[in-house]
Amino acid sequence: MTLEQTIQKASVLVESLPYIRTFFGKTFVIKYGGSAMPDQDVQRDIALDVILLRYVGVKPVLVHGGGPAITETMRAVGREPQFVNGRRVTDAETMRIVRMVMMGIINTDIVSTINRFGGKAVGLSGHDGNLIVARKRLERAPTGETVDLGFVGDVERIHPELVQELAENGYIPVVAPIGAGYQGESYNINADSVAGELAAALRADKLIILTDVEGILEEPGNPASLISALQVQRARRMMEEGSIAGGMVPKVEACIRALEAGVPRTHIIDGRVSHSLLLEIFTDRGIGTMVVS
């Protein structure tokens, strides 16, 4: 390595100093999902980013999804997934698969990766400490009929005390989006929604949603039309017009929910980019789309 390259690395560290000072002691809720999740290199980079955040004084809380892995497991056991408005129809058997994949495989893998690289991660679901209290969700089909999706839920209430206690003591909570019903039943909840509600309950300083697209695009399919900063009013208009659609809708809704609860900044960024979290948080330019009130 040349002296010039070494000086360049030092310059990057100096650039990050104001951000480290600003965010020391603050809570960041990070949602990790998308088709990039099975990529081991991406998983390693995200784990290293989260560990670095913890060591410079940020309190990261990770929420993960797992839809593609659930679909793959269902097909492996001969069950074909069914969806209404993008939401998985979840009967009792499917809910058992969801719990197995979310907690037994994905959550454990993320916790193991963080711990392997020097972090202290703890896996949680909504049942732990009554973290996520859920209510049953009824979906309205395109025909106008109300559809019973089974064990699909919405967040009724967040009890953040366990997450706060872990984060205050140097641990990195890793939360699976499984809610607990009032009768002890489990509900499958959209991970973006859980992240938004958790950020609100924790009064986080940032909500960061990692996904597998560049961010919010002015022209769908055209990366050059990336919107770097999007105001809530415009975001709502784009959802009404259909230019924000599909899986991006719950992400934007989660950002709006967090902003309305007082979270200062929310971000939707491309988790496939190497060390995307560090680029967004500790550099002047940042990446992806920042949704602001």
N, C-alpha and C positions, 0 to 999 in steps of 0.2 A: 504494500500500500504506500502510495506516494504521500509526501507531506501535504500536497494540495488536497488530496482526498481526505486526509485526516482533518485538515482545517474545515473542509466542507461538512464533515460529520459534526464537528464542534459547533458550526453555525446552526445546524439543525437543532441541536440541544439548546442553544441560546434562544432560538425562535420559539421553542416550546415553553421556556421559563415563565412568561406571563400567564400562559394557560394553566400550567401546573399550580401557580400561585392562586389563580382565580378559583380553580376547581378543587383545591385541597379540602378534604372533609365533606365534599358534596356527594350526593347519591345519584348515580346514573342507572336507569333501567334500560337494559339492552335486550331486544327481541331478536332471536337468532332463528332463521327459517329459510325456506326456499329450497330449490333443487340442489344448491351448493352444499347442503348439510352433509351428504354422504362423502364428500371429498375430504380425504384425510389431511391434505395440505391446508385447505381452508380451515378445517377444524383446529389444526395446530396453530395457525396464525391468529385465529380469534382467541384461542386459549392464551397465547402469549400476550396479546394485546390486553386482555382482561386482567391477567396477572400483573402486567406493568402498571395498569391503572391502579390496582390495589396498592402496589408498592410506592406509588407517588402520592398516595393519600386520598384517592377517589374510592368511593364505596360502590362497586358495580354489583348489580343484581341482574341475573340472566334469566330470561323466559324463552323457552324453546317451543318450536312446533314439531311436526312430524307426519304431516298428511301423506306424502309419497311413501314413507315406510309402512304406514298403516295399510294403504292400498295394496302394496306389494305383499304384505303378510296375509291380508284377506284373500287375495288371489291364490296364494300358495296353499291355502287350506280349502280352496274351492268355493269361496264366497265372492260374488261380484259386487263391488261397491255401488251404491245408488246415491245420487245427489239431488237436492232441491235448492235452487238458487245458490249453488256452490257449497251447500252445507251437507255433510255426510249424514245419511239416514243411519241411526245408531240404535239397533235393537240390543237386547241383553247380551247376546253372543258377541256382537261387534264391540260393545263396550268392554268386554273382557279382553278382546284383542287390542283395543285402544290402550287400556291400562298396561297390558303386557309390553307393548311396543314403547309407549311413552316413558314409563317408569323403569321397566326391566331392561330395556335396551338403550334408547336414546339418552335418557337422563343419566343413566349409569355411565355411558360412554363419555358424555361431556364432562361429568364430574371426574372420571378417571383421567381424562386428558389433562384437565386443569391441574389436578394433583400431581400427575407425572412430571409436569414442567415446573413445579415449585409453588403452586398456589394451594389454597385450602378451600376446596369447594364442598358444599353440602347439597344433596339432592332433596327436593321437596315436591309435594303435590298439594292440591287444595285441602286435602284431609289433614295435613300436618298442622297442628295448632289452629285448626279451623280457619286456615289461611284464606281460602276462596269459598265463600258460601254462594251456592248457585240456585237458580230457579229454572224450571223447564222452559224451553223456547218453543213457541209455535210459529211455524213459518207460513207465509202466504205464497202460494204457488202462482205462476203466471196466469193461470185460469181464474184466479181470485179466491180459490178455495183455501181454507186453513188446513195445513198439513201437519200431522204429528210426526216429528222426526225421531221420536224415541228419547234416548238419553243424550239429547243435545241441550245445552244450557246457556244461559247468560249469567254474567256476574251480578249477584244480588248485593253482596257486601264483601269487602276485603278487611281482614283482621291482620294488619301488617306487623304486629309486635314481634313475632318470631323472626321474621326477616330482618327487622331493625336490630334485634338483639344479636343475631349472627353477624350482620354487617359491621356493627359497632365493635365486635370482638375479632375482626380480621378475617372472617370467613366470606366466601363468595357464594351466596345462595343461588341455586339453579332450580328454577320452578317449572314443573310440567303443568300445562293448562287443563288440569282435571279438577272440576269443582265438586264440592260436597253438598248434597241435598240435605234437607231438614230431617229426612228419615235415614240418613247415612248412605244413601245411594250416590253413585258417581255420575257426573255429567261431563261430556266432551264439550269443551269451550274453545272458540277461536282464539289462537294464541296472541294475535294482535290486540284483540279486545282485552285479554288478561293483562297484557303489558301496559296498555293505556290506563286501565283501572288501577293497577299496582303503582304506576308512576304517580297517579293522582293521590292515592292513599299514603304513599311514602313522602309526598311533597318533594319529589325528585327535582334535581336541577336540569336534567336532560332525560328525554326519551329518545332512544336511537333504535330504529327498526332496520335490521340487516335483511336484505332480500337478494333476489337473483336478477335484478334489473338495475339500470343506471340510476333510477330515481323517477320522478314524475316528468313526463314528456309533454310538451305542448302539442306535438304531432306524434301520436302513437306509432311506434316502430322506427322513429327517427331519433337516434341518440344525440344528434346535433341540436335538437330542440329541448334539451334538458332545462328544466326550470330550477334555478339555484335557490330562489327564495319564493315561497308561495304563501300568500295571506289566506286566512281562513275563509273569508268571504268569496274569494276567487275559487278556492278549493271546492266549496259547496256548489258553486255555479258549474264547475267542470264536472262534478258528479251528476248533477241534474241533467246536463247536456250529454252525458255518456262518454266524455273524453277521459274521465277517470272511471274505470269500470273493472269488473272481475275482482281478482284478488287484491287489487290496489285499493278498493273501496274500504275494507275494514282497516287497512293500514292508515289511510288518511283519517278515517273516523276515530281511530285510537289517538292519533296526534291531536285532533280537535278536542277530544275528551280531556286529554292531559292538559292542554293549553287552557281550557275553560276552568280547570281545577287549580290553575296557578303555576303549572310547570313552565318555566321561562322559554325553553327551546325544545323543539322536537325535530328529528331528522329521519329521512328515509334514504339509506345509502346502499350501494352495491357491495354485498358481503363477499363477492367473488374476487374483489380487488385485494391484493396482498396487503395486510395490515391496514385495512380500510378504517378501522376504529381510530387508530393513531393519526391517520391522515386527516380525518374529520375533526378530531378534538384538539390536536396539538400543532396544526399548521395554519398559516394565515389564509390559505386558499380554501381548504376543505373540499369535500366531494359530495355528490348526491344532491338531494333537495331538502332545504330547511323549511318546515311549515311553521309560520309565526302568526300570532294573533294581531 
